[in-house]
Amino acid sequence: MDKKKPLIIPELREEVALRLDRLAASMREAGMEAMLVASNANIYYAAGRVFRGYVYITSEGRTLYFVIRPNDFVAGDDIVMIRKPETIPAELAKKGLSLPANLGLELDTLPYSDVMRLSKAFPDSGISNASPLLRQARQVKTDYEINLMKEDGLHQAAVYHKISRLYKRDMTDVEFQIEIERVLRLEGSLGFLRVSGQLMEINMGSVIAGDNADTPAPYDFAMGGGGVSPALPGGADGEIMHVGETVMVDVNGCFNGYQTDMTRVWRLGDVSDLAVKAHDCSRRILHELERMALPGTEVCALYRRAEEIVAEEGLQAYFMGHRQQAAFIGHGVGIELNETPAITPRCKDLLKENMTLAIEPKFVIPGVGAVGIENTYVVRPDGLECITPFPEEMQDLL
């Protein structure tokens, strides 16, 4: 039986139309006549599903879907099956569309060879970078996207409530993470994290125990860890977790194509007063930022206030790492784990209502491990709304 399906899921038609309208408005403002979207994350944003092919969007609000595979979509005026991108200009002509004088491509995302191939397919079009427009559009979430992220946060919290019961004495951090990942999958996780950037790699998250938190890693994450292989040098390193250490759990779900980012800390017995102080400082930072992060606030102001609080507590040597320190305290989150804006001392972006941010002021205490928490928030008119509901206190494993 030939079972065909609509490319745009019927219940998402209005949602997808809203996103495309946003992109078209951004293109008109930037003087970009059309953009050709090719990366999975942005195709998912522009179509509500991932397929191999391209989404062609004009500044006048016309959208065409050029599909290479799969081949089981219902035919329509806006869906064109192709074998290669070189046929797109001819297909546009058949639809009565002239070729754009200015075409946007994802220059920050696509391989150089793909950019060159697409540029040659549109030899008379000037090429502009569409990546910034797509990033900015995705920063501010629709109500539908926020509801998906809230759903994700509830699933993530449900998993975190089971973590204490997964621990067994003399367990390694890798064994502990495997048990957590098993519960994530049973809860409905898709089993992968979509991250932005060619230099970013991660599995389903990070479990870091004891002094492994002080091991520098090559990735631009808040915490490092040595990992178990030079092929993926980050996170759990296979060592047994010991009494007196903390275990930082920063694992993610991606239950529906969107993600929330949440970190909590467990401890094996008593930990040092310094570790407790630093953990409490992390909570203080978050609660202050929740109140001050109003629409119109400069993103860098959040970082500066966090630095001030850390200095007041005398914890600068441990903030965002010890041997190697990260230069941010948070980031946007959504379809990808690490979206814009990055919360850094130099980011001049202004907060906007319905942005979604993961904020993670963390500390590494030598001889103990990592402490601190991370929540995902929605920017609201009166501050930040937390959508990762789980107790912030250090939890006990013993």
DRENSE-824143 format. One line per 10 residues: number of its first residue (from 1); their letters; for each residue x, y, z of C-alpha. Coordinates in Angstrom, 1 decimal. Example, Ala and Ser with C-alpha at 12.3 -4.5 7.8 and 13.67 -1.06 7.14 Angstrom:
! DRENSE-824143
1> AS> 12.3,-4.5,7.8 | 13.7,-1.1,7.1 .
! end
This chain:
! DRENSE-824143
1> MDKKKPLIIP> 0.0,0.0,0.0 | 1.3,3.4,-1.0 | 1.0,5.4,2.2 | 1.7,9.1,1.7 | 2.0,11.7,4.4 | 1.8,15.5,4.4 | 5.2,17.2,4.8 | 3.8,19.8,7.1 | 2.1,18.0,10.0 | -1.6,19.3,9.9 .
11> ELREEVALRL> -1.7,20.4,13.5 | 1.6,22.4,12.9 | 0.4,24.4,9.9 | -0.3,27.6,11.8 | 2.9,27.2,13.9 | 5.1,26.7,10.8 | 3.4,29.7,9.1 | 4.1,31.9,12.1 | 7.8,30.9,12.0 | 8.1,31.5,8.3 .
21> DRLAASMREA> 6.4,34.9,8.6 | 9.1,35.9,11.2 | 11.8,34.8,8.9 | 10.3,36.7,5.9 | 10.1,39.9,8.0 | 13.7,39.5,9.1 | 14.8,39.0,5.5 | 13.0,42.1,4.3 | 14.7,44.1,7.1 | 18.1,42.7,6.0 .
31> GMEAMLVASN> 17.5,43.2,2.3 | 17.7,39.5,1.6 | 15.3,38.4,-1.2 | 15.4,34.7,-0.4 | 17.1,32.1,1.7 | 17.8,28.4,1.1 | 17.8,26.4,4.4 | 19.8,23.1,4.3 | 20.8,22.2,7.9 | 18.8,19.7,9.9 .
41> ANIYYAAGRV> 18.2,22.1,12.9 | 16.9,24.9,10.7 | 14.9,22.6,8.4 | 13.2,21.3,11.6 | 12.4,24.9,12.6 | 11.1,25.8,9.1 | 9.1,22.7,8.5 | 8.4,21.0,11.8 | 10.2,17.8,10.7 | 13.6,16.8,9.4 .
51> FRGYVYITSE> 14.1,15.7,5.8 | 17.0,15.7,3.3 | 16.7,18.6,1.0 | 16.1,22.4,1.2 | 13.5,24.9,2.3 | 13.4,27.9,0.0 | 11.9,31.0,1.7 | 11.2,34.3,0.0 | 11.0,37.7,1.7 | 7.5,38.0,0.2 .
61> GRTLYFVIRP> 6.3,35.0,2.2 | 6.5,32.2,-0.4 | 8.0,28.9,0.7 | 8.9,25.8,-1.3 | 10.2,22.5,0.0 | 12.7,20.8,-2.2 | 12.9,17.2,-1.0 | 15.5,14.6,-1.9 | 14.4,12.0,0.6 | 12.2,10.5,1.9 .
71> NDFVAGDDIV> 9.9,10.0,-1.1 | 6.6,9.4,0.8 | 5.2,12.9,1.1 | 1.9,13.9,-0.4 | 2.5,15.9,-3.6 | 1.6,19.6,-3.4 | 2.3,23.0,-5.1 | 4.9,23.8,-2.4 | 6.6,20.4,-2.4 | 9.1,19.5,-5.2 .
81> MIRKPETIPA> 11.0,16.2,-5.4 | 14.5,16.7,-6.6 | 17.7,14.6,-7.0 | 20.2,17.4,-6.7 | 20.2,21.1,-5.8 | 21.3,22.2,-9.3 | 17.7,21.7,-10.5 | 16.2,24.2,-8.0 | 16.5,27.3,-10.2 | 14.6,25.6,-13.0 .
91> ELAKKGLSLP> 11.9,24.5,-10.6 | 11.6,28.0,-9.3 | 11.0,29.2,-12.8 | 8.2,26.6,-13.3 | 6.6,28.1,-10.2 | 6.8,31.6,-11.7 | 9.5,32.8,-9.3 | 12.4,34.8,-10.5 | 15.9,34.1,-9.2 | 16.9,36.3,-6.3 .
101> ANLGLELDTL> 19.4,39.0,-6.6 | 20.4,38.2,-3.0 | 20.3,34.7,-1.7 | 20.9,33.7,1.9 | 22.8,30.5,2.8 | 23.8,29.1,6.2 | 27.4,30.2,5.8 | 28.1,29.5,9.5 | 26.8,25.9,9.3 | 27.2,24.4,5.9 .
111> PYSDVMRLSK> 30.5,22.8,4.7 | 32.5,24.9,2.3 | 31.8,22.4,-0.5 | 28.1,22.7,0.0 | 28.2,26.5,0.0 | 30.3,26.5,-3.3 | 27.8,24.0,-4.9 | 24.8,26.1,-4.0 | 26.5,29.3,-5.1 | 27.2,27.8,-8.5 .
121> AFPDSGISNA> 23.6,26.7,-8.8 | 22.6,30.4,-8.4 | 25.5,32.1,-10.4 | 23.7,35.4,-10.8 | 22.7,35.8,-7.2 | 24.8,37.5,-4.6 | 25.3,35.3,-1.5 | 24.6,36.5,2.0 | 24.9,34.8,5.4 | 21.5,33.7,6.5 .
131> SPLLRQARQV> 22.8,32.1,9.7 | 22.4,35.2,11.9 | 18.8,35.7,10.8 | 18.0,32.1,11.6 | 19.7,32.3,15.0 | 17.8,35.5,15.9 | 14.5,34.1,14.8 | 15.0,31.0,16.9 | 16.0,32.9,20.0 | 12.4,34.1,20.7 .
141> KTDYEINLMK> 10.2,31.0,21.1 | 6.6,30.7,20.1 | 4.0,29.5,22.6 | 4.1,26.1,21.0 | 7.8,25.9,21.3 | 7.7,27.0,25.0 | 5.1,24.3,25.7 | 7.3,21.7,24.2 | 10.2,22.8,26.3 | 8.1,22.8,29.4 .
151> EDGLHQAAVY> 7.1,19.2,28.6 | 10.7,18.4,28.2 | 11.6,19.9,31.5 | 8.9,17.8,33.3 | 10.3,14.6,31.7 | 13.8,15.6,32.7 | 12.8,16.3,36.3 | 11.0,13.0,36.4 | 14.3,11.3,35.6 | 16.2,13.3,38.1 .
161> HKISRLYKRD> 13.8,12.2,40.9 | 14.9,8.6,40.2 | 18.7,9.3,40.3 | 19.3,8.7,44.0 | 17.9,5.2,43.7 | 20.2,4.3,40.8 | 23.4,4.5,42.9 | 25.3,1.4,44.2 | 28.4,1.4,46.3 | 31.7,1.2,44.4 .
171> MTDVEFQIEI> 30.0,2.2,41.2 | 32.0,4.1,38.6 | 30.8,7.3,37.2 | 30.3,5.6,33.8 | 28.2,2.9,35.3 | 26.1,5.5,37.1 | 25.7,7.5,33.8 | 24.6,4.4,32.0 | 21.8,3.8,34.5 | 20.7,7.4,34.2 .
181> ERVLRLEGSL> 20.7,7.2,30.4 | 18.6,4.0,30.6 | 16.0,5.8,32.7 | 16.1,8.7,30.2 | 15.3,6.4,27.3 | 12.5,4.7,29.3 | 11.1,8.2,30.0 | 10.9,8.9,26.3 | 14.2,10.5,25.4 | 15.1,10.5,21.7 .
191> GFLRVSGQLM> 18.6,9.4,22.7 | 20.7,12.2,21.3 | 21.5,15.9,21.8 | 21.5,18.3,18.9 | 24.4,20.8,19.4 | 25.5,23.8,17.4 | 29.0,24.1,16.1 | 31.5,21.8,14.4 | 33.7,21.7,17.5 | 31.0,20.7,19.9 .
201> EINMGSVIAG> 30.4,17.0,20.6 | 28.5,15.3,23.5 | 26.6,12.1,24.2 | 23.4,12.3,26.3 | 25.0,14.6,28.8 | 27.6,14.7,31.5 | 28.1,13.0,34.8 | 31.3,14.3,36.6 | 32.5,13.0,40.0 | 35.2,14.2,42.3 .
211> DNADTPAPYD> 38.4,15.6,40.9 | 37.5,14.6,37.3 | 35.6,17.9,37.4 | 39.0,19.6,37.4 | 40.2,17.9,34.3 | 40.3,20.3,31.3 | 38.4,19.3,28.2 | 38.6,20.7,24.6 | 34.9,21.5,24.4 | 33.3,24.8,25.2 .
221> FAMGGGGVSP> 31.2,23.4,28.1 | 31.0,24.8,31.6 | 32.5,21.6,33.1 | 35.2,19.4,31.5 | 36.1,15.9,32.6 | 38.5,13.5,31.0 | 36.1,11.1,29.4 | 37.0,7.4,28.8 | 38.7,7.9,25.3 | 40.7,10.5,23.5 .
231> ALPGGADGEI> 38.0,10.2,20.8 | 35.5,11.9,23.1 | 37.6,13.6,25.9 | 34.9,14.9,28.2 | 32.7,13.8,31.0 | 32.8,10.6,33.1 | 36.2,8.9,33.1 | 35.4,5.5,34.5 | 36.7,6.0,38.0 | 34.9,4.8,41.2 .
241> MHVGETVMVD> 33.0,7.5,43.0 | 34.2,8.0,46.6 | 32.8,9.2,49.9 | 33.4,13.0,50.3 | 33.0,13.7,46.6 | 30.2,15.4,44.7 | 28.6,14.0,41.5 | 27.3,16.6,39.1 | 24.6,15.4,36.8 | 24.0,17.4,33.6 .
251> VNGCFNGYQT> 22.1,15.0,31.3 | 19.5,16.0,28.8 | 16.5,14.5,27.3 | 15.5,15.9,23.9 | 12.1,14.2,24.3 | 10.4,16.1,21.4 | 13.0,17.8,19.3 | 13.4,20.6,21.9 | 15.6,20.5,24.9 | 15.9,21.8,28.4 .
261> DMTRVWRLGD> 19.2,22.0,30.2 | 19.3,21.2,33.9 | 22.2,20.4,36.3 | 21.9,19.1,39.9 | 24.5,17.9,42.4 | 24.5,14.7,44.5 | 27.0,14.0,47.3 | 28.5,10.9,48.7 | 28.4,11.5,52.5 | 29.6,14.8,53.9 .
271> VSDLAVKAHD> 31.5,17.3,51.7 | 33.6,20.3,52.7 | 32.2,23.6,53.9 | 33.8,25.3,50.9 | 31.8,23.1,48.6 | 28.6,23.8,50.4 | 29.3,27.6,50.4 | 30.0,27.5,46.6 | 26.8,25.6,46.0 | 24.8,28.1,48.0 .
281> CSRRILHELE> 26.5,30.9,46.0 | 25.3,29.3,42.8 | 21.7,29.3,44.1 | 22.0,32.9,45.2 | 23.3,34.0,41.7 | 20.4,32.3,40.0 | 17.8,33.8,42.3 | 19.2,37.3,41.8 | 19.3,36.9,38.0 | 15.8,35.5,38.0 .
291> RMALPGTEVC> 14.6,39.0,39.2 | 16.9,41.2,37.2 | 16.6,39.4,33.8 | 13.8,41.6,32.4 | 13.2,42.2,28.7 | 15.5,44.9,27.5 | 18.3,44.0,29.9 | 21.8,43.5,28.3 | 22.9,39.9,28.5 | 26.3,40.9,29.7 .
301> ALYRRAEEIV> 24.7,42.5,32.8 | 23.8,39.0,34.0 | 27.4,37.9,33.7 | 28.7,41.0,35.5 | 26.2,40.6,38.4 | 27.2,36.9,38.8 | 30.9,38.0,38.9 | 30.1,40.5,41.6 | 28.4,37.9,43.8 | 31.2,35.5,43.3 .
311> AEEGLQAYFM> 33.7,38.2,44.4 | 31.6,39.1,47.4 | 31.8,35.4,48.5 | 35.5,35.2,47.7 | 35.1,32.2,45.3 | 36.7,33.6,42.2 | 39.4,30.8,42.1 | 36.7,28.2,41.6 | 34.1,29.9,39.5 | 33.2,28.1,36.2 .
321> GHRQQAAFIG> 36.2,25.8,36.7 | 39.5,25.8,38.6 | 42.4,24.6,36.4 | 40.5,25.8,33.3 | 37.7,28.3,33.5 | 34.8,28.9,31.1 | 34.1,32.4,30.0 | 30.3,32.2,30.2 | 27.6,31.4,32.7 | 24.8,30.3,30.3 .
331> HGVGIELNET> 23.4,30.2,26.8 | 20.2,30.0,24.8 | 18.6,26.6,24.4 | 15.9,25.1,22.2 | 16.2,22.9,19.1 | 19.9,22.9,19.8 | 21.5,22.6,23.3 | 23.7,25.6,22.9 | 21.9,28.4,21.1 | 22.4,32.1,21.2 .
341> PAITPRCKDL> 22.8,34.3,23.1 | 25.8,33.3,25.1 | 25.8,34.9,28.5 | 29.3,36.4,28.5 | 30.9,39.6,29.6 | 30.9,40.9,26.0 | 27.4,40.0,24.8 | 25.5,43.2,24.1 | 22.3,41.4,23.0 | 19.1,42.5,24.8 .
351> LKENMTLAIE> 16.8,40.0,26.5 | 13.5,39.6,24.7 | 10.3,38.2,26.0 | 10.0,34.5,25.3 | 13.7,33.9,24.9 | 14.8,30.7,26.6 | 18.0,30.6,28.5 | 20.0,28.0,30.4 | 21.9,29.6,33.2 | 24.6,27.6,35.0 .
361> PKFVIPGVGA> 26.9,29.3,37.6 | 29.1,26.4,38.7 | 32.2,25.9,40.8 | 35.0,23.3,40.9 | 36.3,22.6,44.4 | 39.6,20.6,44.3 | 39.4,17.3,46.2 | 35.6,17.4,46.2 | 34.3,18.0,42.7 | 31.8,20.3,40.9 .
371> VGIENTYVVR> 28.9,22.1,42.6 | 26.2,24.5,41.5 | 23.0,24.2,39.6 | 21.6,25.0,36.1 | 18.0,25.8,35.2 | 16.3,26.6,32.0 | 14.2,29.7,32.0 | 11.7,31.6,29.8 | 12.1,35.4,29.8 | 8.9,36.9,31.0 .
381> PDGLECITPF> 7.8,40.6,31.5 | 8.5,40.3,35.3 | 11.7,38.2,35.2 | 12.6,34.5,34.5 | 10.2,31.6,34.7 | 12.0,28.3,35.6 | 10.8,25.3,33.5 | 13.1,22.7,35.1 | 11.4,22.0,38.4 | 13.6,20.0,40.7 .
391> PEEMQDLL> 15.0,20.7,44.2 | 18.2,22.9,44.1 | 19.8,21.6,47.3 | 22.6,19.0,47.1 | 21.0,15.5,47.1 | 22.3,12.5,49.0 | 23.4,9.3,47.4 | 24.4,7.5,50.6 .
! end
